[in-house]
């Protein structure tokens, strides 16, 4: 399985300012980091009054983000039937 979680979460596009200088922003978080933070916030809210260590919540968020991204990757892959249909069309 291709675990390409290090792609930027928000791809950056080069822009040109009014002095005709090309500005290329540096991408910040990866997709994986973005999903971990979002899932961590949900787990933190759901933990509420329970005595769960933040590190435990973080580990749960990492595991959930990994599972979510793997499932998204698998659901977007074309199946064998779709591949055969595509080859007939071409």
C-alpha positions as CSV (number, residue, x, y, z in Angstrom):
1,X,0.0,0.0,0.0
2,X,1.3,3.4,-0.9
3,X,1.2,5.5,2.3
4,X,1.8,8.9,0.9
5,X,0.8,10.8,4.0
6,X,3.6,13.4,3.7
7,X,1.9,15.3,0.9
8,X,1.0,18.9,1.8
9,X,-2.5,19.3,3.4
10,X,-2.9,22.6,1.6
11,X,-0.9,22.7,-1.7
12,X,0.6,26.0,-2.3
13,X,0.6,27.9,-5.6
14,X,3.2,30.3,-6.7
15,X,2.0,33.9,-6.9
16,X,3.4,37.1,-8.4
17,X,3.4,40.4,-6.5
18,X,3.0,43.9,-7.9
19,X,6.8,44.1,-8.4
20,X,6.7,41.0,-10.7
21,X,8.5,38.9,-8.2
22,X,7.5,35.3,-8.0
23,X,6.6,34.2,-4.4
24,X,6.3,30.5,-3.6
25,X,5.1,29.8,-0.1
26,X,6.5,26.8,1.7
27,X,3.9,24.2,2.5
28,X,3.2,23.8,6.2
29,X,1.5,20.7,7.6
30,X,1.3,17.4,5.8
31,X,-2.1,15.6,5.3
32,X,-1.2,13.2,8.1
33,X,-0.4,16.0,10.6
34,X,-3.5,17.9,9.7
35,X,-5.8,14.8,10.2
36,X,-4.0,14.0,13.5
37,X,-4.6,17.5,14.9
38,X,-8.3,17.5,13.8
39,X,-8.9,14.0,15.3
40,X,-7.0,15.0,18.4
41,X,-9.3,17.9,19.0
42,X,-12.4,15.7,18.7
43,X,-10.9,13.1,21.1
44,X,-9.9,15.8,23.5
45,X,-13.5,17.2,23.5
46,X,-15.0,13.7,24.0
47,X,-12.6,12.8,26.8
48,X,-14.2,15.6,28.9
49,X,-14.1,14.6,32.5
50,X,-12.3,11.3,32.0
51,X,-8.8,11.0,33.3
52,X,-7.0,10.2,30.1
53,X,-3.4,11.4,29.5
54,X,-2.9,13.7,26.6
55,X,-0.3,11.4,25.2
56,X,-2.8,8.6,25.2
57,X,-5.3,10.8,23.3
58,X,-2.5,11.7,20.9
59,X,-1.7,8.1,20.2
60,X,-5.4,7.4,19.6
61,X,-5.5,10.3,17.2
62,X,-2.5,9.0,15.3
63,X,-3.9,5.5,15.0
64,X,-7.3,6.9,13.9
65,X,-5.7,9.2,11.3
66,X,-3.6,6.4,9.9
67,X,-6.7,4.2,9.6
68,X,-8.7,7.0,8.0
69,X,-6.1,7.9,5.4
70,X,-5.6,4.2,4.5
71,X,-9.4,3.7,4.1
72,X,-9.6,6.9,2.0
73,X,-6.7,5.7,-0.2
74,X,-8.3,2.2,-0.7
75,X,-11.7,3.7,-1.5
76,X,-10.3,6.0,-4.2
77,X,-8.3,3.3,-6.0
78,X,-10.0,2.0,-9.1
79,X,-11.2,-1.6,-9.0
80,X,-10.2,-4.2,-11.5
81,X,-13.5,-3.9,-13.2
82,X,-13.1,-0.1,-13.6
83,X,-9.6,-0.7,-15.0
84,X,-10.9,-3.1,-17.6
85,X,-13.6,-0.7,-18.6
86,X,-11.1,2.1,-19.0
87,X,-8.9,0.0,-21.2
88,X,-11.8,-0.7,-23.6
89,X,-12.6,2.9,-23.9
90,X,-9.0,3.8,-24.7
